């Protein structure tokens, strides 16, 4: 019997965009090292970027850009209906189309999580 065993190390990172929050699964959130706050941005190609900010780094960024979050062993959640609304508008998503799932990739060189908004799944 030939069996291919699955490893949690090789699971894909996923961001779920829902009406009230953004949710990163454990595979995506594990790359955000020692987060105290989160920076969330959008690139010219409309892909999202999430960067973790440690407590000793918070003075480097404008306070209004630093988002609070909840992190557990299985997810990281950013609760902000206004942020979700801005993202949905920028990506031309309707409220009826939410929730949407997007694959993530960690960029170790730049130290951020890239969310591929061009590859949405439901």
N, C-alpha and C positions, 0 to 999 in steps of 0.2 A: 504494500500500500504506500503510495507516494503522497505525502501530506506537506503542504506549504503552511507553515505556522505564521500567524500574524504577530506583529510587534507594535506596541504602543508608540515606539520611537519613530515609526514610519507612517503614522496616520497623518492625514492632511489637515492643515489648519483651516478653520472656517469662521467667517464673521457672519452673524445673522443680524440683519437690519429689520427691526420691528417698529411698530408705531411709537413706542415709548422708550426704546433702548437699543443699544448695540451690544451684541453678545459675542464674545470670542470663546471658542471651545478650548479645552485644555491644551491641545496641540498647538494652537495659535498663541495662546497667552503665556505658555512656558518660556517663550523667547523674550518676553518683556521682563528684564532683570530688575529686581528690587524697585518696583514702581511705587512712588509716593503719589504722583499725579500722572495724568496722561495728556499728551499733546495729540490733537487730531487735525489733520489737514487734507487738502485735496490737491493733486498735481494737475498740470495742464492737460494730461491725457484722461482726466476725470477718475483716476485711480486714487483711492484713499491711502493715507499714511498715518500710522499710529506709532508714536514714540513714547517710551516710558521716561519719566523724569524722577530721579532720586531726590530724596529730601535735601541733600546738600547742593542740588542743582537748581532748586526752584527760583532762586533770585536771578537766574540767567534769562528767564522768560517772563513776558507780561502775565500778571496774575489772572487776567480775564481769559487767557488762553489755556490755563491749566484746569483740566477736568477731573472731577472726583470719580471714583469707581468703586465697585465691590468685587473682590477677588476671593474665590473659594478654590478648593482642590480641583474642581471640574470646569470652572469658567471664570471669565472676567466680564463684568457688565458695566456699561456706562449708561446711566439713566438720565436722559435729557430729551424731552419731546421737541424742544426748540432746535437742538442739534440734529435730531433725526429729520425734522421738517426741512431744515436747510440742505441736508444731504440729499433727501428725496427730490427736492426742487432742482438742485444742481445736476442730478442724474436723470431728471425727467421721469421720475417714478410716481405713480399715483398711489394714494393711500390704499386703494383696493388691491394693488399688486403686492403689498407687504403682507407677510414677511418675505424677505429675499435672502438667499445665502450666497456668499461670495468666497472664493478660495483666497487664501493668504500665503504669502511667502516672506520669510524673514531675510532682510538684507543685513548681514553681519558687518559689512564694511561701513555702512552708514548708520547702523544700529537702529533700524526701524522695521516695522511690520508693514508690508505692502498688501493692500486689499485690491484684488483684480476685479473691478466693477464691470468689466466688459464680459465677464464669464459668470453671470448670475444664474443660480438655480432656484427652484422653489421647493 
